[in-house]
Amino acid sequence: MRRRGDGGVPLLLIHGFPCTSRIWSHNIVPLAEAGFDVVAPDLRGYGDSDFAPDDFYDLNAFNTDLTALFDKLGWDRAVIAGHDLGAMIAVDMANRHPDRVDRLVILDDSMPDLAETFAAAGIPPSRPKPAVYDYHRLQGRHADALVADLNTPEQRRRYIAEFYGHRLWCPPDAFGEDDLAFLTEPYGDADRLRASFADYEVVMGTRPLSAPEMLDRPVQQRALVLIGADQVTIGDHAEQRCALAFPEAVGPFWVKGAGHFMPWERPETVNRAIHSFCGDLLATAATRPGAHI
């Protein structure tokens, strides 16, 4: 777990796949200096965290860990920022534990699954992109075989590096060789790679849930939504879907020149946006007796 700014406004940064808490490396210190108590954990099974003792890697399991972390830190509630899987965990937490979530920052087009609501509003479903999303099937239905095929640390890290490259999740050359070496290092371990596939097994229905997902309703908390424009992962009609899924949203704002990994690709934009969105919380915290932010 990475933490800076103890005593500031609680801010939880949740990574997604294929990342770890390392993806927030350019955000933690600036946000702490802005007045936040910033915590960026590795999800169970990822990075430096323990593997799941119960073998569950679903949204409820992740949020059980995260709310326990809140309790350990002495946080009643927090601002939650997430992308990819981390954004879906944030949405689930907002609906499952609404008293623990002050507001959300969503850094892609992740949102509740409101298929019937979208259809009733005349919003057609997003079109799949099979050539780009073949990994869904491999990771969700053939995870063990895929890990067996990737039988050296170099092969495993190269596989993860593809998501920062030819899979078009971000603009070409957004990540240099040193960046990729740093970000993919945890995935040299076969067990870490295998654990990261569990979420895709959940999505594909091949892994059981510890509890039903809380993605079937709009998010009532205030939300800031930023979407990197240069990525193939964007679903269709994101603006219309966002208006229904996040009725209290600011945005979505499209960040040109950024892809799926905005915390790394456009850290200054992300940091300024979070600072501005939470300016009232920071101002209130700064006037409390004993405040040192």
C-alpha positions as CSV (number, residue, x, y, z in Angstrom):
1,M,0.0,0.0,0.0
2,R,1.3,3.5,-0.9
3,R,0.3,6.4,1.3
4,R,1.1,10.1,1.6
5,G,-0.6,13.0,3.3
6,D,-1.8,11.5,6.6
7,G,-4.4,14.0,8.1
8,G,-5.8,15.3,4.8
9,V,-9.0,14.6,3.0
10,P,-9.3,10.8,2.6
11,L,-8.7,9.8,-1.1
12,L,-8.6,6.2,-2.2
13,L,-7.0,5.4,-5.6
14,I,-8.0,2.0,-7.0
15,H,-6.1,0.5,-9.9
16,G,-7.5,-1.8,-12.6
17,F,-6.1,-4.4,-15.0
18,P,-3.4,-4.7,-16.2
19,C,-2.1,-2.3,-13.6
20,T,-1.1,-2.3,-9.9
21,S,-0.8,0.6,-7.5
22,R,2.3,1.6,-9.5
23,I,0.0,3.3,-12.1
24,W,-0.6,6.1,-9.5
25,S,3.0,6.9,-9.1
26,H,2.6,10.4,-10.7
27,N,-0.5,11.2,-8.6
28,I,0.2,10.3,-5.0
29,V,2.6,13.0,-4.0
30,P,0.9,15.9,-5.9
31,L,-2.5,15.0,-4.5
32,A,-1.0,14.7,-1.0
33,E,0.6,18.1,-1.4
34,A,-2.9,19.4,-2.4
35,G,-4.3,18.4,0.9
36,F,-5.4,14.8,0.5
37,D,-4.6,11.7,2.6
38,V,-3.8,9.5,-0.4
39,V,-3.9,5.8,-0.2
40,A,-3.2,3.6,-3.2
41,P,-3.4,-0.1,-2.3
42,D,-2.8,-3.2,-4.5
43,L,-6.0,-5.2,-4.8
44,R,-6.0,-8.7,-3.4
45,G,-3.7,-10.9,-5.6
46,Y,-2.1,-7.9,-7.3
47,G,1.3,-6.2,-6.8
48,D,2.4,-6.6,-3.2
49,S,-0.9,-7.7,-1.7
50,D,-1.7,-11.2,-0.4
51,F,-3.7,-13.6,-2.5
52,A,-7.3,-14.1,-1.7
53,P,-7.7,-16.5,1.3
54,D,-11.2,-17.5,0.1
55,D,-10.3,-17.5,-3.6
56,F,-12.8,-14.8,-4.4
57,Y,-11.8,-11.9,-6.7
58,D,-15.1,-10.2,-7.3
59,L,-16.3,-6.7,-6.5
60,N,-17.7,-7.6,-3.1
61,A,-14.5,-9.3,-2.1
62,F,-12.4,-6.3,-3.2
63,N,-14.7,-3.9,-1.3
64,T,-14.7,-6.1,1.8
65,D,-10.9,-5.6,1.8
66,L,-11.1,-1.9,1.1
67,T,-13.7,-1.0,3.7
68,A,-11.6,-3.0,6.2
69,L,-8.7,-0.8,5.2
70,F,-10.9,2.3,5.8
71,D,-11.5,1.0,9.4
72,K,-7.8,0.4,9.9
73,L,-7.0,3.9,8.7
74,G,-9.7,5.5,10.8
75,W,-11.6,6.7,7.8
76,D,-15.4,7.0,8.0
77,R,-15.7,7.9,4.3
78,A,-13.5,8.9,1.4
79,V,-13.3,10.2,-2.1
80,I,-12.8,7.2,-4.4
81,A,-11.0,7.4,-7.7
82,G,-10.7,4.4,-10.0
83,H,-10.1,3.3,-13.5
84,D,-10.9,0.0,-15.4
85,L,-11.7,-2.7,-12.7
86,G,-11.0,0.0,-10.1
87,A,-13.8,2.1,-11.4
88,M,-16.2,-0.8,-11.3
89,I,-15.1,-1.5,-7.7
90,A,-15.7,2.2,-6.9
91,V,-19.2,2.0,-8.4
92,D,-20.0,-1.1,-6.5
93,M,-18.7,0.5,-3.3
94,A,-20.8,3.6,-3.8
95,N,-24.0,1.4,-4.1
96,R,-23.0,-1.3,-1.5
97,H,-21.6,1.1,1.1
98,P,-23.0,4.5,0.3
99,D,-22.1,5.9,3.7
100,R,-18.4,5.2,3.1
101,V,-18.2,7.0,-0.3
102,D,-18.2,10.8,-0.4
103,R,-17.9,11.2,-4.2
104,L,-16.4,9.4,-7.1
105,V,-13.8,10.1,-9.8
106,I,-14.1,7.7,-12.8
107,L,-11.2,7.7,-15.2
108,D,-12.7,5.9,-18.1
109,D,-16.2,5.1,-19.4
110,S,-16.9,2.4,-16.7
111,M,-20.4,2.7,-15.2
112,P,-23.3,0.6,-13.8
113,D,-24.8,-2.0,-16.1
114,L,-28.3,-0.4,-16.7
115,A,-29.1,-2.3,-19.9
116,E,-32.9,-2.0,-19.5
117,T,-32.7,1.7,-18.6
118,F,-30.4,2.4,-21.6
119,A,-32.7,0.5,-23.9
120,A,-35.8,2.4,-22.7
121,A,-33.9,5.6,-23.4
122,G,-33.2,4.5,-26.9
123,I,-29.5,3.9,-26.4
124,P,-28.4,0.8,-28.3
125,P,-25.9,-1.6,-26.8
126,S,-22.2,-1.1,-27.5
127,R,-20.8,-3.0,-30.4
128,P,-18.1,-5.6,-29.5
129,K,-14.7,-5.4,-31.1
130,P,-13.6,-9.1,-31.4
131,A,-10.2,-8.5,-32.9
132,V,-9.3,-6.3,-29.9
133,Y,-11.1,-8.2,-27.2
134,D,-9.9,-11.8,-27.8
135,Y,-8.2,-11.7,-24.5
136,H,-11.6,-11.6,-22.8
137,R,-12.2,-15.2,-24.0
138,L,-8.7,-16.4,-23.2
139,Q,-8.5,-14.9,-19.7
140,G,-12.1,-15.6,-18.8
141,R,-12.4,-19.1,-20.1
142,H,-8.9,-20.5,-20.6
143,A,-6.9,-18.8,-17.8
144,D,-4.9,-21.8,-16.7
145,A,-3.9,-22.7,-20.2
146,L,-2.9,-19.1,-21.0
147,V,-0.7,-18.9,-18.0
148,A,0.8,-22.3,-18.9
149,D,1.7,-21.0,-22.3
150,L,3.3,-17.9,-20.9
151,N,5.9,-20.0,-19.1
152,T,8.7,-17.5,-18.4
153,P,8.7,-14.2,-16.6
154,E,9.7,-12.4,-19.8
155,Q,6.7,-13.9,-21.7
156,R,4.3,-13.0,-19.0
157,R,5.6,-9.4,-18.8
158,R,5.5,-9.1,-22.6
159,Y,1.9,-10.2,-22.6
160,I,1.0,-7.5,-20.1
161,A,3.0,-4.9,-22.0
162,E,0.7,-5.6,-25.1
163,F,-2.1,-3.8,-23.3
164,Y,0.1,-0.6,-23.3
165,G,0.9,-1.2,-27.0
166,H,-0.7,-2.9,-30.0
167,R,-4.0,-3.5,-28.2
168,L,-4.7,0.2,-28.7
169,W,-5.7,1.0,-25.1
170,C,-3.6,4.2,-25.5
171,P,-1.8,6.2,-28.1
172,P,1.3,4.7,-29.7
173,D,4.5,5.4,-27.8
174,A,2.6,6.6,-24.7
175,F,4.8,4.3,-22.6
176,G,8.6,4.0,-23.0
177,E,10.7,0.9,-22.3
178,D,11.5,2.1,-18.7
179,D,7.8,2.7,-18.1
180,L,6.9,-0.8,-19.2
181,A,9.7,-2.4,-17.2
182,F,8.4,-0.7,-14.1
183,L,4.7,-1.3,-14.7
184,T,4.9,-5.0,-15.8
185,E,7.5,-6.1,-13.3
186,P,4.9,-7.7,-10.8
187,Y,3.4,-9.8,-13.6
188,G,6.6,-11.7,-14.1
189,D,5.2,-13.9,-11.3
190,A,2.9,-16.6,-12.7
191,D,0.6,-16.6,-9.7
192,R,0.2,-12.8,-9.9
193,L,-0.7,-13.1,-13.6
194,R,-3.2,-15.9,-12.9
195,A,-4.9,-13.9,-10.1
196,S,-5.3,-10.9,-12.4
197,F,-7.4,-13.1,-14.8
198,A,-9.9,-13.9,-12.1
199,D,-11.9,-10.7,-12.8
200,Y,-12.4,-11.9,-16.4
201,E,-13.6,-15.2,-15.1
202,V,-16.2,-13.4,-13.1
203,V,-17.3,-11.4,-16.1
204,M,-17.5,-14.6,-18.2
205,G,-19.4,-16.5,-15.5
206,T,-16.7,-19.1,-15.0
207,R,-15.8,-18.1,-11.4
208,P,-18.4,-17.8,-8.5
209,L,-19.2,-14.6,-6.7
210,S,-19.0,-14.0,-3.0
211,A,-22.1,-11.8,-3.3
212,P,-24.1,-10.3,-6.1
213,E,-22.6,-7.3,-7.8
214,M,-24.2,-3.9,-7.0
215,L,-24.1,-2.6,-10.6
216,D,-27.8,-2.6,-11.4
217,R,-28.6,0.9,-10.2
218,P,-27.5,4.5,-10.9
219,V,-24.8,6.0,-8.6
220,Q,-26.3,8.7,-6.4
221,Q,-23.1,10.3,-5.2
222,R,-21.5,13.2,-7.0
223,A,-19.1,11.9,-9.7
224,L,-16.4,13.4,-11.9
225,V,-16.0,11.4,-15.2
226,L,-12.9,11.8,-17.4
227,I,-12.5,9.7,-20.5
228,G,-9.3,9.4,-22.6
229,A,-10.4,9.9,-26.2
230,D,-7.6,7.9,-27.8
231,Q,-8.4,4.3,-26.8
232,V,-10.3,1.5,-28.5
233,T,-11.9,0.4,-25.2
234,I,-14.5,3.2,-25.2
235,G,-18.0,1.9,-25.5
236,D,-20.6,3.5,-27.8
237,H,-22.8,6.4,-26.6
238,A,-20.7,7.0,-23.5
239,E,-22.2,10.5,-22.9
240,Q,-25.8,9.3,-23.0
241,R,-25.1,6.3,-20.8
242,C,-23.2,8.4,-18.3
243,A,-26.1,10.8,-17.9
244,L,-28.3,8.0,-16.7
245,A,-25.7,6.0,-14.8
246,F,-24.3,9.0,-12.9
247,P,-27.2,11.5,-12.5
248,E,-25.0,13.7,-10.3
249,A,-22.0,13.6,-12.6
250,V,-19.7,16.4,-13.8
251,G,-18.8,15.4,-17.3
252,P,-17.9,13.2,-19.0
253,F,-15.0,15.3,-20.1
254,W,-13.0,14.0,-23.1
255,V,-9.2,14.2,-22.7
256,K,-7.7,14.3,-26.1
257,G,-4.3,12.6,-26.6
258,A,-4.9,10.3,-23.6
259,G,-5.9,6.7,-23.6
260,H,-7.0,4.2,-21.0
261,F,-4.2,5.0,-18.5
262,M,-4.8,8.6,-17.7
263,P,-3.2,8.6,-14.2
264,W,0.1,7.9,-16.0
265,E,-0.5,9.5,-19.4
266,R,-2.0,12.8,-18.2
267,P,-1.2,12.9,-14.5
268,E,-1.3,16.7,-14.3
269,T,-4.8,16.8,-15.8
270,V,-6.0,14.1,-13.4
271,N,-4.4,15.8,-10.4
272,R,-5.9,19.2,-11.2
273,A,-9.3,17.7,-11.9
274,I,-9.5,15.9,-8.6
275,H,-8.2,18.9,-6.7
276,S,-10.8,21.2,-8.3
277,F,-13.7,18.7,-7.9
278,C,-12.9,18.3,-4.2
279,G,-12.0,21.9,-3.5
280,D,-14.9,22.3,-1.0
281,L,-13.7,19.3,1.0
282,L,-10.1,20.5,1.0
283,A,-11.2,24.0,2.2
284,T,-13.3,22.6,5.0
285,A,-10.5,20.3,6.1
286,A,-8.0,23.1,6.2
287,T,-10.1,25.1,8.7
288,R,-10.5,22.3,11.2
289,P,-8.6,22.7,14.5
290,G,-5.2,21.0,14.3
291,A,-5.3,20.7,10.5
292,H,-1.8,20.4,9.0
293,I,-2.6,20.2,5.3
